[in-house]
Amino acid sequence: MSAPERLIRKYANRKLYDTYTSSYVTLEEVAQLIREGLRVTIKCNQTKCDITYRTLLQLLYEMERKTLGDKNTEMLESVIKSDNGTFAGYISQLQQTC
């Protein structure tokens, strides 16, 4: 059974709007929805394009920036040195070693 899905719309003013609760949400609140097991789809309200991937990358960046600051360059260097220099490549390498 797949996780319930929540549609979030991103407006031109960069605000995120949860269509289920009819309220604006922050990136941290989107992260909490994901932690609770919900799948989120984020769409640009103007173009109707799916921008979930881009928004989740932004979320990861903000979370890392808040917790680590600019101190953990070794981890980022490891990611860049991975198979294709992406987080996906790095995670794939980690999964192969487990």
N, C-alpha and C positions, 0 to 999 in steps of 0.2 A: 504494500500500500504506500503510495507516495505521500509526501508531506503536503499539508494544505498550502495554497499559494496566496500571496498577498500582492496586490497591485499597488505600486507607488508611482505617482506622477511627479515629474520634475518640471517645475515652471521656469520661465525665463528669468525670474528673480532668484533663481537657484534654490528655491524652497522645495522641499519634498512633501508631497501630500499623500497620505494613506487613504485610499478610497474605501477601505473597510471601516475605519473608525471616523472617517470624514474629518480628519484633523491633520495639521502639519506635524512632521516628525523630523528629528535630527538624524545625522548619520549614526550616532551612538544608539538611538532607538531602533534603527534598521538593523544594526549589529545584534541588538538584543532579540529582535524577532528571529533572526537566523539562529542564534544560540538556543532559542526555544523550539527549534525544529521546523520553523516555517520556511518555505521557499519564497523568495521575493522576486518580483519582476519590476524593473524600474523603466518607465517609458518617458520619453520627452513629450510633454504635453503639446508642444507646438508641431513637431514633425511626426509624432507617434512612433518614432524609432525606439527600438529596445536599447537602452543604455545601461543595462544591469552590470555588465562586465566592467565598463568604465567607472561606474559609480562605486562598485565594490573595490576596485583598485584604489580609488580615492579614499574609501573608508579604511583600507589597510594602511595606506600612507599616513593618514591622520592618526590612527591608533599607534603606529610605530613611532611617529614623531613625538607623540605625547609621552610614551613610555620610555623610549630609548634616547630620544634627542638625536644628536649627530655623532653619537659615540660608537656605534657598532658597525664600522665600515668593513670589518673582516667578513661579516655575514653577507653583506652586499657584494663584496669581491668574490665570495664563493658562488653566489648566484650568477654573476657575470661570467665566471669561469666554467659554469656548468655546460652541458651538451649544447644548448642553443642560446645561452645567455639570458634565459628567462626564468621566472619563478616556476613555471610549469616544468621546464627542463630540470631545474634543481630538485623539485619535489619528485620527479620521475627517478632521478638518480638515487635519492634517499630511499625510495620505495624498493628499488632494485637491491639495495644493500641490506634490507631487513629480511 
